[in-house]
């Protein structure tokens, strides 16, 4: 079996875009304030697809593209992130990273090691769309942790299209396996609460990004300028497309905890200044 991790190619990006733009058999789960979140059964998997579609009228496509890439800035707006590290690169537009995030209480936190790939069509100078995709890989230096559940990103990413000099269409798509058995209320929370809040955070983060970036190494954007990338090339034997083997846990009977205190999904978190 070939376990080599290859960079994403045109076919990978094209398939992702086709799925983003497809309209057949999607079930709407949330539809408010110009944001539609839908789910769809995958014909070859028991893991559903989830898609969020919206338009931003006050931020440009290139600005949003910067925001979803900038790891340092992500620490300012992603309030569910526990840890994130860039590990190595496979090519100029394919890097490997580690990400860990909190789940709704009392579900155990999840982490993932993934290959992130991106491109602008037809080119970075005059883009008509940006695509960023990621999928799970394994890395010898980042084995599963005992305090986390190692999840799998089957296919996750963004399609960003400019609609004007300071506006864009934004599509988020994911097919994500949290591993283990989780309660239905968690699945519903992700589609109806978590995803809309994340899209809202990305929008707010984009509006604040220019001010923040001007104070934090403004010329450093390795996703646009490959010569700035300080990551080393992946070494032979470090990476594999094979998912990490983990002990499956059953959280299907875990009840939702509702309290008066604010958690990471509370609107107060979104109002914090970047």
C-alpha positions in Angstrom: 0.0 0.0 0.0 1.3 3.4 -1.0 1.4 5.6 2.2 3.4 8.5 0.6 1.9 12.0 1.2 1.6 13.8 -2.1 0.9 17.5 -2.7 -2.7 18.3 -3.8 -3.0 18.6 -7.5 -5.5 20.3 -9.9 -7.9 17.4 -9.7 -8.0 17.7 -5.9 -8.8 21.4 -6.0 -11.4 20.9 -8.8 -13.2 18.1 -7.0 -13.3 20.2 -3.9 -14.8 23.2 -5.8 -17.4 21.0 -7.5 -18.6 19.8 -4.1 -18.7 23.3 -2.8 -20.9 24.4 -5.7 -23.1 21.4 -5.8 -26.8 21.9 -4.9 -28.2 18.4 -5.1 -29.4 16.6 -1.9 -28.2 19.1 0.7 -30.4 19.4 3.8 -30.5 22.9 5.2 -29.8 23.0 9.0 -29.4 26.7 9.5 -30.5 29.7 7.5 -30.2 33.1 9.1 -28.5 36.5 8.2 -27.3 35.4 4.8 -25.6 32.3 6.1 -26.8 28.8 5.1 -25.5 25.7 6.7 -26.4 22.4 5.1 -25.5 18.7 5.5 -25.4 15.9 3.0 -25.0 12.2 3.1 -21.9 11.0 1.3 -22.6 8.0 -1.0 -19.4 6.2 -0.1 -19.1 7.1 3.6 -21.1 7.2 6.8 -19.5 10.6 7.5 -21.8 13.5 6.4 -20.6 16.5 4.5 -21.2 19.9 6.0 -21.3 23.2 4.0 -21.6 26.8 5.1 -22.3 29.4 2.4 -22.3 33.2 2.9 -21.2 36.5 1.5 -19.1 39.2 3.2 -19.9 42.7 2.0 -17.1 44.6 3.8 -13.9 42.5 3.4 -12.0 41.4 0.3 -11.3 37.9 -0.8 -7.6 38.3 -0.5 -8.0 39.6 3.1 -10.1 36.5 4.1 -7.5 34.3 2.4 -4.8 35.9 4.6 -6.9 35.4 7.7 -7.6 31.6 7.2 -3.8 31.2 6.6 -2.2 33.3 9.4 -1.4 30.9 12.2 -0.3 33.7 14.6 -3.5 35.7 14.0 -5.6 32.6 14.5 -4.6 32.6 18.2 -6.5 35.9 18.5 -9.9 34.8 17.0 -10.1 31.0 17.3 -11.2 30.7 20.9 -11.7 27.0 20.7 -8.1 26.3 19.7 -5.9 24.7 22.3 -2.8 24.4 20.3 -1.6 24.7 16.7 1.9 24.1 15.2 3.2 24.1 11.7 5.4 21.0 11.3 6.9 20.8 7.9 6.3 21.4 4.2 5.8 19.0 1.3 6.0 21.7 -1.4 5.7 25.5 -1.7 1.9 25.4 -1.3 1.5 22.2 0.8 2.3 22.2 4.5 1.7 19.9 7.4 0.3 21.2 10.7 -1.0 20.0 14.1 -4.3 21.5 15.5 -6.1 20.8 18.8 -9.5 22.2 19.8 -12.0 22.1 22.6 -15.3 20.3 22.1 -18.6 21.2 23.8 -18.5 20.2 27.5 -18.2 17.4 28.5 -17.0 15.8 25.2 -13.3 15.1 25.1 -11.1 17.5 23.1 -10.1 16.5 19.5 -6.8 17.0 17.6 -5.7 16.4 14.1 -2.5 16.3 12.0 -3.3 17.5 8.4 -1.8 18.5 5.1 -2.9 22.0 4.1 -2.9 22.9 0.4 -3.9 26.1 -1.3 -4.0 27.8 -4.7 -5.4 30.9 -6.5 -6.9 30.6 -9.9 -5.7 31.5 -12.4 -2.8 33.1 -10.4 -2.0 35.1 -7.3 -1.8 38.4 -9.2 -5.3 38.3 -10.7 -7.2 35.7 -8.8 -10.9 34.9 -9.5 -11.0 32.4 -6.7 -8.9 31.1 -3.8 -9.1 27.5 -2.6 -7.6 26.0 0.6 -8.1 22.4 1.4 -6.8 20.0 4.1 -6.9 16.3 4.8 -5.5 14.2 7.6 -2.1 12.6 7.6 0.1 11.1 10.3 3.5 12.4 11.5 5.9 10.4 13.6 6.7 13.4 15.8 3.0 13.9 16.6 1.4 10.6 17.7 -2.0 10.6 19.3 -2.2 12.1 22.8 -3.9 10.4 25.8 -5.8 13.6 26.7 -7.2 14.0 23.2 -9.1 12.0 20.6 -7.3 12.0 17.2 -9.9 13.0 14.7 -9.7 12.7 10.9 -10.3 15.4 8.3 -11.4 13.6 5.2 -11.9 16.8 3.2 -12.1 20.3 4.7 -11.5 23.7 3.3 -12.6 27.0 1.9 -13.6 28.4 -1.5 -13.3 32.2 -1.6 -14.4 34.3 -4.6 -14.2 38.1 -4.9 -17.4 39.8 -5.8 -15.9 43.3 -5.7 -12.9 45.2 -4.4 -14.0 44.8 -0.8 -16.5 41.9 -0.9 -16.5 38.2 -1.5 -18.4 34.9 -1.4 -17.3 32.5 1.2 -17.9 28.7 1.3 -16.7 26.4 4.1 -16.9 22.7 3.4 -15.9 19.8 5.7 -16.2 16.1 6.0 -14.8 15.4 9.4 -14.7 12.2 11.5 -14.4 13.0 15.2 -13.7 9.3 15.9 -15.6 7.4 18.5 -19.3 7.5 19.2 -20.7 11.0 20.0 -24.2 12.1 21.0 -26.6 13.4 18.5 -26.8 16.7 20.3 -23.1 17.3 19.6 -23.7 16.8 15.9 -26.6 19.2 16.0 -24.6 21.7 18.0 -21.8 21.6 15.4 -24.2 22.3 12.5 -26.6 24.7 14.1 -24.4 26.6 16.7 -20.7 26.0 16.3 -20.4 26.4 12.5 -22.3 29.7 12.3 -20.2 31.1 15.2 -17.0 30.1 13.5 -18.1 31.8 10.2 -19.0 34.9 12.3 -15.6 34.9 13.9 -13.8 34.6 10.6 -15.8 37.6 9.3 -15.0 39.7 12.4 -11.3 38.6 12.3 -11.1 39.7 8.6 -12.4 43.2 9.5 -9.7 43.6 12.2 -6.8 41.8 10.4 -5.3 44.8 8.6 -4.8 46.8 11.8 -3.4 43.7 13.6 -1.1 42.7 10.8 0.3 46.2 10.4 1.7 45.8 13.9 2.9 42.1 13.5 5.4 41.6 10.8 3.2 43.0 8.0 5.3 41.8 5.1 5.5 38.2 6.3 3.0 36.1 4.4 4.6 32.8 3.4 1.3 31.6 1.9 1.8 34.3 -0.7 5.6 34.4 -0.8 7.0 30.9 -0.6 10.6 32.2 -0.1 9.5 33.4 3.3 8.5 29.8 4.5 10.9 28.7 7.3 9.5 25.2 7.5 11.8 22.3 6.6 10.9 19.7 4.0 9.3 16.6 5.3 11.9 13.8 5.8 11.6 10.3 4.5 9.4 8.1 6.7 8.0 11.0 8.8 4.7 11.3 7.0 2.0 8.8 6.0 -1.5 9.0 4.6 -2.5 6.3 6.9 -4.7 7.5 9.8 -3.2 7.1 13.3 -4.7 4.1 15.2 -6.5 5.2 18.3 -8.6 3.6 21.0 -12.2 4.2 20.1 -14.2 5.8 22.9 -18.0 5.8 23.3 -19.4 9.2 24.3 -22.8 8.5 22.9 -24.4 8.5 26.3 -22.8 11.8 27.5 -25.4 14.3 28.5 -25.2 18.0 27.5 -24.1 20.3 30.3 -25.8 23.7 30.4 -24.6 26.3 32.8 -25.0 30.0 33.5 -21.3 30.7 32.8 -20.0 31.6 29.4 -18.0 29.0 27.4 -15.9 29.2 24.3 -18.9 29.5 22.0 -20.4 32.5 23.8 -21.0 35.7 21.9 -18.8 37.5 24.5 -15.8 35.7 23.1 -16.5 37.0 19.7 -16.7 40.6 20.9 -13.1 40.5 22.3 -10.9 42.9 20.4 -8.3 41.4 18.1 
